[in-house]
Each structure stands twice: as C-alpha cells, then as structure tokens.
Amino acid sequence: MTIDHPYDIGGSGRTATTGPDDHVRDMIEQLLLTSPGERVMRPDFGAGLLQLVFEPGGPEAAATTQYLVQSALERHLGHVLTADRVEVEAVDSALLITVSYVVLRTRTPAVATFHIPDGRQ
C-alpha cells in the first residue's frame, strides 16, 4: 500500500492509502498537473496542463496537448506504464484527457480520465 493522492485522512483516522494500480493513476495525475520547474530536484518533471487551459483552443491545441501528454508519460513514467492512447478534448474552458495505459508490473490495462482544471474525474 502507498499513500493516496491527494493526501487524505482515511476512516481509521490515519493517512489514507491506496493499492498499486490506483497509485499509478495518481502518478499520472501528478505528472499532468505539475508544471515544469515546479519541483526543485526534478525541474523537467511535469506536463504543465493547467497553463494550457488559458491558451486558444482548436484541433491544433488538442493535437499539441496530446503530444505533450504522450511524451511526458513516456519520459517520466515509462518505467511504470505503457501509454497506449491519449485523447484530448476541449470542453468549455477545460481539457478532458483520457489516457489508456498498461501497468507494466501487472500487465493490467487501465483507462484514466482527467477533467482539467477543476479536477473532476
């Protein structure tokens, strides 16, 4: 078990934990929401998607975001997962990102959807 993200207190009054597959999903979320330069010891970590929400939309922006997410997943989480497909859709003033991936440790396929910036999943 690992510490759940975002940090929370569980029903027992202790730090909430999560299973290994959900932890991988949490790592993807951290990668997408972290801006490059935000982490002192890893200044290149992050996809910086919160900044893209304020950029002009359109198919070009969606394609750029898709490439940005795919390359960030391969670069920073390639040792944990294989990203099969990344889909990006602009919805009003938010981005809807769907990542289909396989957890390398268990060979388990999974799909995670992120609604950025408001965090709905």
C-alpha positions in Angstrom: 0.0 0.0 0.0 1.1 3.6 -0.7 -0.1 7.0 0.4 -3.1 8.1 -1.5 -3.0 11.3 -3.7 -4.2 13.8 -2.9 -3.3 13.4 0.7 -6.3 12.5 2.9 -7.2 11.0 6.2 -8.8 7.6 6.0 -11.8 6.2 8.0 -9.4 4.9 10.7 -8.0 8.4 11.4 -4.7 7.6 9.7 -3.2 8.6 6.4 -5.2 7.2 3.6 -3.5 4.5 1.5 -4.2 3.1 -2.0 -3.4 0.0 -4.0 -0.6 -0.3 -6.6 -2.9 0.2 -9.6 -4.6 3.3 -8.2 -1.2 4.6 -7.2 -0.2 4.5 -10.9 -3.3 6.6 -11.8 -2.3 9.0 -9.1 1.2 9.3 -10.6 -0.3 10.2 -14.0 -2.5 12.9 -12.4 0.6 14.4 -10.6 2.5 14.4 -13.9 -0.3 16.2 -15.8 -0.9 18.8 -13.1 2.7 19.6 -12.3 4.3 22.5 -14.2 7.9 22.1 -15.4 10.2 23.9 -12.9 7.8 23.4 -10.0 9.9 20.6 -8.4 13.3 21.7 -7.2 15.1 18.3 -7.6 13.3 17.5 -10.9 12.9 20.7 -12.8 12.0 19.0 -16.0 9.2 16.9 -14.4 5.6 17.7 -15.4 3.3 18.4 -18.3 2.0 21.8 -17.2 -1.5 21.3 -18.5 -3.1 23.9 -16.1 -1.4 26.6 -18.2 -2.8 25.2 -21.5 -6.4 25.8 -20.3 -5.9 29.5 -21.0 -4.5 29.1 -24.4 -6.6 29.3 -27.6 -8.4 26.1 -28.4 -9.0 24.2 -31.6 -7.7 21.0 -33.2 -4.1 22.2 -33.3 -4.1 22.8 -29.5 -5.7 19.4 -28.9 -3.0 17.7 -31.0 -0.2 19.6 -29.3 -1.6 18.7 -25.9 -1.9 15.1 -26.9 1.7 15.0 -28.0 2.8 16.8 -24.8 1.0 14.3 -22.6 2.2 11.2 -24.5 5.8 12.4 -24.4 5.6 13.3 -20.7 4.2 9.9 -19.9 6.9 8.1 -21.8 9.7 10.2 -20.4 8.7 10.3 -16.7 6.5 7.2 -16.2 7.9 4.8 -18.9 9.3 2.6 -16.2 5.9 2.1 -14.7 3.4 2.1 -17.6 3.0 1.9 -21.3 0.7 4.6 -22.7 -1.4 3.0 -25.4 -3.6 6.0 -26.3 -4.0 9.6 -25.2 -7.2 11.5 -26.2 -7.6 15.3 -25.6 -10.8 17.2 -25.9 -11.5 20.8 -25.2 -14.8 21.2 -23.2 -15.7 24.9 -22.5 -12.7 26.3 -20.5 -11.4 22.8 -19.5 -9.5 19.9 -21.0 -10.8 16.4 -20.9 -7.9 14.0 -21.1 -8.3 10.2 -21.4 -5.2 8.0 -21.0 -5.3 4.3 -21.9 -2.3 2.5 -20.5 -0.9 -0.8 -19.3 0.7 -1.1 -15.8 4.0 -2.9 -16.6 4.3 -4.6 -13.2 1.0 -6.5 -13.5 0.3 -6.1 -17.3 -3.1 -4.7 -16.2 -4.8 -2.4 -18.8 -6.5 0.7 -17.4 -8.1 3.9 -18.5 -8.0 7.2 -16.6 -9.9 10.3 -17.4 -8.9 13.8 -16.1 -11.0 16.9 -16.3 -8.6 19.8 -16.0 -8.6 22.4 -14.4 -11.4 21.6 -12.0 -10.2 18.1 -11.1 -13.4 16.1 -11.9 -12.7 12.5 -12.8 
